[in-house]
Amino acid sequence: MAGKKYAAAVAQIDTQRAYTLEEAIELVKKTAYAKFDETVELALQLNVDPRKADQMVRGTVVLPHGLGKTRRVAVIASGDKLKEAEAAGADVVGGEDVVNKIKEGWLDFDVLIATPDMMRLVGPLGRILGPRGLMPNPKVGTVTFDVTTAVKEAKAGKVDFRVDKTGGIHVPIGKVSFATEKLVENARAVIEAVIRAKPASAKGRYIKSAFCSSTMGPGIKLDVNALMTQAG
């Protein structure tokens, strides 16, 4: 049945055409067929070589309209930073007790934030957290003494992006149930952040191609020239 639904979705798309962001998102919403509220994803193919250290593209962006889900945030800290994390709205707050829970297999959170002084305890958790994309990292603001900002941004819909070994970036920008305008604004925020993260050594056309899709739906090609123009 899913095969027929997917084929019906593809039939509504002109695969030879590159759509504007607004048109593509309207199509994503129109062709989504799953019974759950699918996530909408933006995929960008960059003209970089991630094997070269000076061409690694990585960064964070707070989506203006969030991701459409409540994110569970855990904080590993000590002293006054524990109270600060609680006041900021963290769901789980602790020190060595949280570290030990993670060692035992507890992973009931979406974002993990740690203060720099606790990284001596958190570091060994890399083999557990790393493969799941949950390891705190100073480059994306999850290793910091400013736990208030980190927690609030995580709750507000902060996402991090990192180019994969093929030069691709995949970032969720919300749910199919979002209004088109909100998805467009979230997508533009991501594109602008990726452009700001452009390595100085990257030459030629930076964004080679771009697609938008829902969890189960087909990819819809975006007009890269229009994207770059709108991003200013």
Summary of the structure (lengths in Angstrom):
residues: 232
radius of gyration: 19.3
end to end distance: 43.0
largest distance: 58.7
contacts: 710
relative contact order: 0.26
helix: 41%
strand: 22%
